[in-house]
Each structure stands twice: as structure tokens, then as C-alpha cells.
């Protein structure tokens, strides 16, 4: 696949290095630059340091600051143009899904995931529908 320099980086927030590597490898193959953070706190710091992101892919269950806490803090930060966030998690709890949506999550992908679904979701939400 050809690399498009117009594509902004995607931030992956997950405490599992293995999951971050899987997602990174899939998205790099699809032509994206990828940044990584090990929890919601590190994710917030990355967003502050790299404002040119296209979107965030975030786990729910993480130490220090979990994905739902990340969504709450990010939403409360009152950014002018908030990044779209997709949750990528093993959690299937309807209450968590509902809360994530109320907090602004644009999607919910359950692990294990199919690489084509991940890329299609990222392309759609990041605006690279070609």
C-alpha cells in the first residue's frame, strides 16, 4: 500500500505492548504514522505534545488512567476540535459502551479484532476513505 504524507498520525493508547505492536504494524502497513502511549495519562501527554493527530485508538482497562477516565479528562479539556476516539478493548459491557459513547467515543472494537475492520474504521473516522 502506498504511503500518504497527508495522513496525520494515529495515537494508540493501550497498556499491552503486544496490542500496541499489532495495531501499529497494521496501521503502518495501511500507510499511517503511529504514536503510542501505555495508559490514559501518557495519552493525554502525547496529545498535548503532538496536536496534529488524526485520531485516538484507546483501550478501556489500563492502570493509572483507564480509557473511560481518559475520555472524561479529554472531554473536559475543552479542546477546540476534539480528536475522534475509538475504543479497542476486550470489554463488552453495555454500560461501559454506553458511557464511552456519552463521553464522545466514535466507535467500539472488541479484541480480538480483524485487521481489515480496524483499517476500515480508522480510514472512515480519520477521513481517509479512498
Helices and strands as residue ranges (DSSP letters): E 10-13, H 17-29, E 34-37, H 40-49, E 55-58, H 67-76, E 84-89, H 94-102, E 105-110, H 115-126
